[in-house]
Amino acid sequence: MRASFAKLVTAAGFGWAILASGGAEAAETGHIELPEMHWSFESVFGTYDRGAQQRGFLVYKNVCASCHGLRLVAYRNLMDIGFGEEEVKAIAAEYLVTDGPDENGEMFERPATPADRFVSPFPNENAARASNNGALPPDLSLMAKARIGGPDYLHGLLVGYEEPPAGVTVRDGLYYNKYFTGHQIAMPPPLFEDAVEYPDGTPATVEQMAEDVTQFLAWAAEPTLEQRHRTGVKVILFLIVLTALAYAVKRRVWADIH
């Protein structure tokens, strides 16, 4: 499900970010303290929050997917975060994919199925650039791992939009974001209060949506995290038991000598 993310790392952050340079802008660059978050999946016993992931998918679908693809994830993978088979089929069927050739050698469009990967918002890179003033919105499949700070960075970027401080001039077409390197970013603020309606009744605040979509993108970048954690715990327990048995054998073998 995963491919090399070397190309994705070259993307200038979450969104089609562009650094501003010179003058007052340069004075604003430097080390950035991201808001410290405590994610449910961080510790060795950590697991993803299924409710947050499903809400995060809704945010991605209704807010992010108009510009950003998720090309390394298949619709059927949504069952891993709690969606039912019929729900996944319905979600996939909302999109069209190009298939073929048919018996006449022609390509054709059909509704996506759970086996298909997420349909990209643009047919090709040139179309994506043409729709975004020459900038290329990066694919988000591995973005939670591609940036220093990982999930904290994604969350910080989404909640970091604000009016620039006094004396700071923001270039035309850019927006001030206190958690973005250089603080000036080309992506408009993507989240607004009640931008989506959560089926479970959770208030759709900017903070809540940022946390939820970060949970979803963290899973997209590392879907086997929970399995690795379980395996790691089993290995540690095995080594503890093995060490205890080895020590007991050593004591028994050397008992007469000591």
SVG drawing of the C-alpha trace seen along z (x, -y; Angstrom):
<svg xmlns="http://www.w3.org/2000/svg" viewBox="-25 -48 57 77">
<polyline fill="none" stroke="black" stroke-width="0.4" points="0.0,0.0 3.0,-2.2 5.5,-3.6 8.6,-5.6 7.8,-9.0 11.0,-10.8 9.0,-12.8 6.4,-13.8 9.1,-15.1 10.0,-17.8 6.5,-19.3 6.8,-22.5 4.6,-21.4 1.0,-20.6 -0.7,-22.5 1.0,-24.3 3.2,-26.3 5.5,-29.0 8.2,-30.7 8.4,-34.4 11.9,-36.0 13.6,-39.3 12.8,-42.3 10.5,-42.0 9.5,-38.4 13.1,-37.2 13.1,-38.5 10.2,-36.3 11.9,-33.0 13.7,-30.7 12.8,-27.9 9.1,-27.3 7.6,-25.9 4.6,-23.7 1.7,-23.3 2.4,-20.1 -0.3,-17.6 -0.9,-14.3 -2.0,-11.8 -3.6,-8.5 -1.3,-6.7 2.1,-8.0 3.1,-5.6 4.2,-2.0 0.7,-1.0 -0.9,-3.7 -3.9,-3.1 -5.8,-5.3 -9.0,-7.0 -11.6,-5.4 -14.2,-8.1 -11.6,-10.8 -10.4,-9.0 -13.9,-8.8 -14.6,-12.4 -11.2,-13.2 -12.1,-11.4 -15.2,-13.6 -13.0,-16.7 -10.6,-15.4 -13.5,-14.5 -15.3,-17.8 -12.4,-20.2 -9.1,-18.8 -10.0,-16.5 -10.8,-19.4 -7.1,-20.1 -5.1,-17.2 -5.0,-13.6 -4.6,-10.5 -3.3,-8.2 -1.7,-5.6 -4.9,-4.7 -7.6,-2.5 -11.3,-3.0 -11.4,0.5 -8.8,-0.6 -11.5,-2.8 -12.9,0.4 -9.8,0.5 -11.0,-2.7 -14.5,-1.4 -16.5,-2.0 -18.7,0.9 -18.4,2.6 -21.6,1.1 -20.5,-2.4 -17.2,-2.0 -19.0,-0.9 -21.2,-4.0 -18.3,-6.3 -16.3,-4.9 -19.3,-5.0 -19.4,-8.8 -16.3,-9.0 -15.5,-8.1 -12.3,-6.4 -10.9,-5.9 -10.8,-2.2 -10.2,-0.2 -9.6,0.3 -12.9,2.0 -13.4,4.5 -13.3,1.6 -10.0,0.4 -11.6,-2.7 -11.0,-4.0 -14.2,-4.6 -15.3,-5.9 -17.0,-3.9 -17.9,-4.4 -15.0,-3.6 -15.1,-0.4 -13.6,0.3 -10.6,1.8 -9.7,-1.5 -7.4,-4.0 -8.7,-7.4 -9.5,-9.4 -7.2,-12.4 -8.8,-15.9 -6.9,-16.6 -6.2,-14.3 -2.5,-15.3 0.1,-17.6 -0.3,-20.3 -4.0,-20.5 -3.3,-20.8 -0.9,-23.6 -3.2,-25.4 -5.9,-25.4 -3.7,-26.7 -1.7,-29.6 1.2,-27.4 1.6,-25.7 1.2,-22.0 -0.9,-20.8 1.0,-17.8 -0.5,-14.4 -1.3,-13.8 -0.8,-10.0 2.5,-10.3 2.4,-13.9 2.1,-13.0 5.6,-11.4 7.2,-13.7 7.4,-16.8 9.5,-17.4 7.0,-17.4 4.7,-14.9 1.2,-15.1 2.0,-18.1 3.1,-20.0 -0.1,-19.2 -2.3,-20.2 -0.3,-23.3 -0.4,-24.4 -4.2,-24.0 -4.8,-26.1 -1.9,-28.6 -3.6,-31.1 -3.9,-34.6 -3.5,-38.2 0.2,-39.1 2.0,-40.9 2.5,-44.6 5.3,-45.5 5.1,-42.3 4.0,-42.6 2.4,-39.6 2.9,-39.3 -0.1,-39.4 -1.6,-35.9 -0.1,-34.6 -1.5,-34.2 0.2,-34.5 0.6,-31.3 2.6,-31.3 3.5,-27.6 4.8,-27.6 8.4,-28.2 8.7,-31.7 5.1,-32.3 3.8,-33.1 1.9,-30.4 0.0,-30.2 -2.7,-27.9 -5.8,-29.8 -7.1,-28.9 -8.9,-25.6 -10.9,-25.3 -13.8,-27.4 -16.2,-26.8 -18.9,-24.3 -17.3,-23.6 -18.6,-20.1 -21.4,-18.5 -20.4,-15.5 -22.9,-12.7 -22.1,-12.0 -22.9,-15.6 -19.4,-16.6 -19.0,-20.4 -17.1,-21.1 -14.7,-23.7 -11.5,-24.5 -9.5,-22.9 -11.6,-19.7 -11.5,-19.4 -7.7,-19.9 -7.3,-17.2 -9.6,-14.8 -8.1,-15.2 -4.6,-14.9 -5.7,-11.5 -6.9,-10.4 -3.8,-11.5 -1.6,-9.9 -3.3,-6.6 -3.1,-7.1 0.7,-7.5 1.1,-4.6 -1.8,-2.2 0.1,0.7 1.1,-1.3 -1.2,0.5 0.0,3.9 3.6,2.9 2.8,1.7 1.2,5.0 4.1,6.9 6.6,4.8 4.8,5.4 4.8,9.2 8.5,9.1 9.3,7.2 7.3,9.6 9.0,12.6 12.4,11.1 11.5,10.5 10.4,14.1 13.4,15.4 15.8,13.4 14.1,14.6 14.4,18.2 18.0,17.8 18.8,16.3 17.0,19.2 18.9,21.8 22.2,20.0 21.5,20.0 20.6,23.8 23.7,24.7 26.1,22.8 24.5,23.4 27.0,26.1 30.0,24.1 28.9,21.0"/>
</svg>
